[in-house]
Amino acid sequence: MASSGRRPINAPPGSPQAAGVPWIGLSILLVLILILGAFIAYFFFGVGKDEDGGGGSPATVTEIDSDATDGQGVIAGHSNGPLGFPSAATRNTTRISGTDPVDISMAAALAAYPTTGPGAPPAAVTVVDANDWQSGVAAATLSALPVGAPILLAPSGTLSATGVETLAQLNPLGSPDTGENKVFTVGKVAPPPDYDVERIDGADSAGIAAAVAEQKAELTDGPPAAFVVVSSESPEYASPAATWAARSGDVVLFTNKDEVPKATLDVIKDKANKDVPIFVLGPADAVSSNVLKQLDKAGSTVERVGGDDPETASVELVRFSSGSFGWNLNTPGHGYVLARTDRPMDVVAATALSTGGTWPALLLTDSSEKLPQVVEDYLLDVKPGYESDPTVAIYSHGWVIGDDSIISVDEQARFDDALELEIVETASSG
């Protein structure tokens, strides 16, 4: 039968279309070729099969080596990153981490003054050289209300760039209680730029403390409730005075072991201070009995708050009470700061914490690994408890100062346990 001679419009001469082969036939042929190729690939070459040979079995979840996840577990195929706990916080403790007192001072100041709402900023800030623990201890009285000037530490006498940023974040506004000053500097330290600064200095540590006492009297228009006299040579016994001064506003003065410096005596002998009681911190091998005699002759009543070692001395001050002086924490439900005996600048750096919140008192530890027995015994003695409902009980809380190379997580855990609320069994419940 002769061809009809019809061909697709615009089909090029010599093409299959021009020869009258319909398009649909080519399409069917191409599909058959693809199906045949897939069949051969699957059965002869294994393309598309599961590696275990089970075509319908679910894929297995690959186990991740724990070393690759820093020891964190794997849950539902999710590799957890480091959580920071329990080091950052436990049930009853919060850690201000870091190995540098400069960083600790910034963290403590921002914890005390979050500056996120009306009334949150401090009225002023105090800047102290990070290597001058004596000036830091003396300056702590300015942290207390009504002045309310938390301490920032300046490495090598000049605020770091981060310190300047922290100062800006704190945004001190000045007030009548600060003499409208926004920044105080105590000791040999450079004033930060662009702030109204009141500089407080002296020839030595006793002179600097005396200058702080004079400035504080001017700001508060009167004498302090007490003078706290500490050794300028024994920071392990002097540092608790900083925490107390930040809490109370009492003024810290310095003495040598066997002789009271003239600058200290001049403050005590001032007519305005004749009735101010004097409390000496530390045992006789830090501040001799001869010093107490000199102080007694120069001023009002003198009393020693001692302790055979720094850790015991810190507990003695926490328990002590005489008039308005002393923490008097002899019942459950209080705040504490745990810091190292041999790191007095950490104590100074953390003083802002004791100006509010739980108003924590200082407890000292001489170890990075173990809570001192005298501290643990004290905490267990004032351990909070409840009879039936823990939600209405009173609680204790502790700040841990420094990272876990300074105070280990094990020691923090023991601290936490000593603070933990515990059920109290009564005769009726037994």
C-alpha positions in Angstrom: 0.0 0.0 0.0 1.4 3.3 -1.0 2.2 5.9 1.6 -0.2 8.7 2.0 2.7 11.1 1.7 1.6 13.0 4.8 4.2 14.2 7.3 4.2 16.4 10.4 4.3 20.1 9.7 7.9 21.5 9.7 9.4 18.0 10.0 12.9 18.2 8.5 13.5 16.2 5.4 15.1 12.8 6.1 13.9 12.7 9.8 11.9 9.8 11.2 8.9 12.2 11.4 9.4 13.1 7.8 9.5 9.4 7.0 6.1 9.0 8.6 7.2 7.3 11.9 4.8 8.6 14.6 6.2 10.4 17.8 4.3 8.1 20.1 6.1 5.1 18.9 9.5 6.5 19.7 8.3 7.5 23.2 7.1 4.0 24.0 10.3 2.6 22.8 12.4 4.9 25.0 10.3 4.1 28.2 10.8 0.3 27.5 14.6 0.8 27.2 14.7 2.7 30.6 12.7 0.1 32.4 15.0 -2.7 31.0 18.1 -0.7 32.2 16.7 -0.3 35.7 15.9 -4.0 35.9 19.4 -5.0 34.9 21.0 -2.5 37.3 19.0 -3.6 40.3 19.4 -7.4 39.9 22.9 -7.6 38.4 24.7 -4.7 40.1 22.7 -4.2 43.4 22.0 -0.5 42.7 19.4 0.9 45.3 19.6 -2.1 47.7 20.2 -1.5 51.5 23.8 -2.4 52.4 22.5 -5.2 54.7 20.6 -6.7 51.8 17.2 -6.1 53.3 15.3 -4.0 50.9 12.5 -3.1 53.3 14.4 -2.9 56.7 14.8 0.4 58.5 18.1 2.2 58.5 20.1 1.7 61.6 21.0 4.7 63.9 24.8 5.1 64.0 26.2 5.2 67.5 28.4 8.2 68.1 31.6 7.7 70.0 31.3 9.4 73.4 34.8 10.9 73.0 33.5 12.9 70.1 30.8 14.5 72.2 32.9 15.4 75.3 31.3 12.6 77.2 27.7 13.8 76.7 25.1 11.3 75.8 23.2 10.9 72.6 19.5 11.0 72.8 17.3 10.4 69.7 20.2 10.9 67.4 21.0 14.4 69.0 24.5 14.9 70.3 24.4 17.2 73.4 27.0 19.9 73.8 28.6 20.7 77.1 25.8 22.0 79.4 28.0 23.8 82.0 26.3 22.1 84.9 26.7 21.4 87.7 29.6 23.8 87.7 27.6 26.8 86.8 24.9 26.2 89.3 23.4 23.5 91.6 20.2 23.4 93.6 21.5 25.8 96.2 24.7 27.4 94.7 25.6 29.7 91.8 29.2 29.9 90.5 30.9 33.1 89.3 33.4 31.4 87.1 36.8 32.6 86.0 40.4 32.5 87.2 40.9 36.3 87.0 39.6 38.6 89.8 39.1 41.3 87.2 36.5 39.2 85.3 34.9 38.2 88.6 34.5 41.8 89.7 32.6 42.6 86.4 30.4 39.5 86.7 29.6 40.3 90.4 28.8 43.9 89.7 26.5 43.0 86.8 24.8 40.3 88.9 24.2 42.8 91.7 23.1 45.5 89.2 21.5 43.9 86.1 20.7 47.4 84.8 17.7 46.2 82.9 15.0 48.4 84.5 14.3 51.6 86.4 16.3 52.0 89.5 18.7 49.1 88.6 21.9 51.0 87.9 24.2 51.8 90.8 24.7 55.4 91.8 28.4 55.1 91.3 31.2 52.6 90.7 34.5 52.2 92.5 37.7 51.4 90.5 40.6 49.7 92.3 43.9 48.3 91.0 43.6 44.5 90.6 46.9 43.9 92.4 46.1 46.1 95.5 44.1 44.0 97.9 44.5 46.6 100.7 42.8 49.3 98.7 40.1 46.9 97.6 39.3 45.9 101.2 39.3 49.6 102.3 37.1 50.5 99.3 34.4 47.9 100.1 32.6 50.3 102.5 31.7 52.4 99.4 29.9 49.5 98.0 27.4 49.6 100.9 24.3 51.7 100.7 23.6 54.5 100.7 26.6 55.1 98.5 26.2 51.9 96.6 29.4 51.9 94.4 30.4 48.3 93.4 34.0 47.6 92.8 35.5 47.0 89.3 39.2 45.9 89.3 41.6 47.5 86.9 44.6 45.3 85.7 47.9 47.2 86.1 45.9 50.2 87.4 43.9 50.9 84.2 40.5 49.5 83.3 40.6 47.1 80.4 38.4 47.6 77.4 36.0 45.1 78.8 36.0 46.9 82.1 35.2 50.2 80.3 32.3 48.4 78.5 31.1 47.0 81.9 31.3 50.5 83.4 29.2 51.8 80.5 26.7 49.0 81.0 26.4 49.7 84.7 25.8 53.3 83.7 26.3 55.0 87.1 24.1 58.1 87.4 25.5 59.8 90.5 23.3 60.8 93.4 23.4 63.1 96.4 24.7 60.1 98.4 27.7 59.9 96.1 28.3 63.7 96.0 27.0 63.4 92.4 30.2 61.5 91.6 29.7 58.6 89.2 33.1 57.0 89.8 35.5 56.7 92.7 39.0 55.5 92.4 40.8 54.2 95.4 44.6 53.9 95.5 47.0 54.1 92.6 44.6 53.7 89.6 43.9 55.7 86.5 40.5 57.3 86.3 38.4 56.1 83.4 37.8 58.7 80.8 34.5 60.6 80.3 33.3 60.3 83.9 33.2 62.6 86.9 35.7 61.0 89.2 36.5 61.4 92.9 40.0 60.2 93.5 40.9 58.7 97.0 44.5 58.0 97.7 47.2 58.0 100.4 50.9 57.4 101.0 50.4 53.7 102.0 47.6 51.3 102.8 46.8 52.9 106.2 46.8 56.3 104.5 44.4 55.1 101.8 42.0 53.5 104.3 42.1 56.7 106.3 41.2 58.7 103.2 38.3 56.4 102.4 37.1 56.9 106.0 37.2 60.6 105.6 35.4 60.5 102.2 32.7 58.1 103.7 32.1 60.4 106.6 31.7 63.3 104.3 29.2 61.4 102.1 27.1 60.1 105.0 27.5 63.2 107.1 28.6 61.3 110.2 30.8 58.5 111.7 30.4 54.8 110.9 28.7 52.4 113.2 32.0 50.6 113.8 35.7 50.6 112.8 37.1 47.2 111.6 40.8 47.0 112.1 42.7 44.4 110.2 46.3 43.5 109.4 47.8 45.1 106.3 50.2 42.1 106.1 47.7 39.2 106.5 45.1 39.2 103.7 43.7 35.9 104.7 42.5 37.4 107.9 41.7 40.8 106.5 39.5 39.8 103.5 36.4 39.0 105.5 36.3 42.7 106.5 35.7 43.6 102.9 32.5 41.5 102.6 31.2 42.8 106.0 32.0 46.4 105.0 30.1 46.0 101.8 27.1 44.7 103.8 27.2 47.2 106.6 29.1 50.3 105.6 31.5 50.0 108.5 34.9 51.5 107.8 38.0 49.3 107.5 41.3 50.6 108.9 44.8 49.0 108.8 47.4 48.1 111.4 50.8 46.5 111.4 51.2 43.4 113.6 52.7 45.2 116.6 52.1 48.9 116.0 49.2 51.0 114.8 50.1 53.4 112.0 49.6 57.1 112.7 47.1 57.5 109.9 44.8 54.9 111.6 45.2 56.5 115.0 44.4 59.9 113.6 41.0 58.6 112.3 40.2 56.9 115.6 41.2 59.9 117.7 39.0 62.3 115.7 36.5 63.9 118.0 33.6 62.8 115.8 34.7 59.1 116.2 35.2 59.0 119.9 32.2 56.7 120.5 32.7 54.4 117.5 33.5 50.8 118.7 36.5 49.1 117.3 36.6 45.4 116.2 39.9 43.7 115.4 39.8 40.7 113.0 42.3 37.9 113.3 44.3 36.1 116.0 47.3 37.5 118.0 49.8 36.3 115.4 48.2 38.6 112.9 47.4 41.5 115.2 49.2 41.5 118.5 47.7 42.3 121.9 49.9 45.3 122.0 47.9 46.8 119.0 44.7 46.3 121.0 46.2 48.3 123.8 47.1 51.1 121.5 43.6 51.1 120.0 42.0 51.0 123.4 44.0 54.0 124.5 43.2 56.0 121.3 39.4 55.3 121.0 36.4 53.6 122.2 35.9 49.9 123.2 38.0 47.3 121.4 37.1 43.7 120.8 38.8 40.9 118.9 37.0 38.5 116.6 39.6 35.8 116.2 40.1 32.2 115.0 43.1 29.9 115.0 43.1 29.8 111.2 41.5 31.9 108.4 38.7 29.5 107.8 37.8 29.4 111.5 38.1 33.2 111.7 35.6 33.6 108.8 33.1 31.4 110.6 33.7 33.3 113.8 32.7 36.6 112.1 29.7 35.0 110.5 28.5 33.9 113.9 29.6 37.0 115.8 27.2 39.7 117.0 27.9 42.8 119.2 25.4 45.6 118.8 25.1 46.2 115.1 28.4 44.6 114.3 28.7 41.1 113.0 26.7 38.8 110.7 24.9 37.0 113.6 23.9 34.1 111.3 23.1 31.5 113.8 19.8 30.3 112.5 18.8 28.6 109.2 18.1 30.4 105.9 20.9 32.7 104.8 23.2 33.6 102.0 26.9 32.8 101.8 29.9 33.4 99.6 32.6 30.7 99.4 36.0 31.9 98.3 39.6 30.8 98.6 41.7 31.9 101.6 44.8 32.6 99.4 42.9 34.7 96.8 41.9 37.9 98.6 41.2 39.8 95.4 38.5 37.2 94.6 36.9 38.3 97.8 37.2 42.0 97.0 35.8 41.3 93.5 32.7 39.6 94.9 31.8 42.2 97.4 29.0 43.6 95.3 27.0 40.4 95.9 26.8 41.2 99.6 25.0 44.6 99.0 21.6 43.0 98.3 19.8 39.8 97.4 20.5 37.3 100.1 23.2 39.6 101.6 25.7 36.7 101.6 28.4 36.4 104.3 31.9 35.2 103.5 33.1 31.7 104.3 36.7 30.8 103.4 38.2 27.5 102.1 41.8 26.6 102.0 41.4 23.9 99.4 40.3 23.6 95.8 39.0 20.1 96.5 37.5 19.9 100.0 35.1 22.0 102.1 36.9 22.8 105.4 35.5 20.8 108.3 34.8 24.0 110.3 32.8 25.5 107.5 30.8 22.3 106.9 30.1 21.9 110.6 28.8 25.5 110.8 26.5 25.0 107.7 25.2 21.7 109.1 24.4 23.4 112.4 22.3 26.1 110.6 20.9 23.7 107.9 17.4 24.7 107.0 14.6 22.1 107.4 10.8 21.6 107.1 8.3 19.4 108.8 5.7 18.9 106.1 5.7 21.4 103.2 9.1 22.4 101.7 7.6 25.0 99.5 6.9 27.3 102.5 10.2 26.7 104.2 13.2 29.0 104.4 16.2 28.4 102.3 20.0 29.0 102.1 22.0 29.9 99.1 25.7 30.0 98.3 27.8 31.8 95.7 31.0 30.0 94.6 33.8 32.3 93.5 36.2 31.1 90.8 36.2 28.3 88.3 36.5 24.6 89.1 40.3 24.8 89.2 39.9 27.2 92.2 37.0 25.5 93.9 36.2 22.1 92.4 32.8 20.8 91.4 33.1 18.1 94.2 33.6 20.9 96.8 30.7 22.8 95.3 28.6 19.7 95.6 29.4 19.3 99.2 28.7 23.0 99.8 25.4 22.5 98.0 24.5 19.5 100.1 25.3 21.3 103.4 22.9 24.1 102.3 20.1 21.8 101.1 16.7 21.9 102.8 16.1 18.7 104.8 13.0 17.2 106.4 12.8 17.5 110.1 11.4 14.5 112.0 9.4 15.4 115.0 8.1 13.3 117.9 4.6 13.4 116.4 5.8 12.4 112.9 7.9 9.6 114.2 
